[in-house]
C-alpha cells in the first residue's frame, strides 16, 4: 500500500492569520516529515482561492511550492491534487511539469481534470461575477 500526505499550503484556511515565512517553514517541515515517516507522496491543491469560501488569506501557489519542495526533499513523490487544464496554456503546463520533473529527479506526478470550483473560474479566467463559469447551467 502507498500512502500520500496532503501538505498544508493555506487552501483550507490552515494559515489564516499566519505570517508567510512561518507558514512556509511549516509546509516544508510537513513535507520533510512525511518523507521521513515513509509516506510515498506529498500533494498540494492547485487552487487560487480558499475553501469553502474565497477569502484574502495566505495560500501558496502550487507549481512554485512543489518545485521548492522538490529541492528540499529527496525521495517522496510530489504532485498536484489535480490541475484544471483550462487555467493554463497546455504547452506552458507541459513545460512547467517537465521542468519540475527534472528538478525533482523524476518524482513529479500530474493529475489533470476539468475544474469544478466556480470561484476559481471567475478568478483565473477573469469572468464577471454575474456570469456563470463554463459548464454552469443557466
Secondary structure as GFF3:
##gff-version 3
##sequence-region A 1 138
A	DSSP	beta_strand	4	6	.	.	.	ID=ss1
A	DSSP	alpha_helix	20	36	.	.	.	ID=ss2
A	DSSP	beta_strand	41	44	.	.	.	ID=ss3
A	DSSP	alpha_helix	62	72	.	.	.	ID=ss4
A	DSSP	beta_strand	77	80	.	.	.	ID=ss5
A	DSSP	beta_strand	83	84	.	.	.	ID=ss6
A	DSSP	three_ten_helix	85	87	.	.	.	ID=ss7
A	DSSP	alpha_helix	90	103	.	.	.	ID=ss8
A	DSSP	beta_strand	108	109	.	.	.	ID=ss9
A	DSSP	beta_strand	112	113	.	.	.	ID=ss10
A	DSSP	alpha_helix	118	125	.	.	.	ID=ss11
###
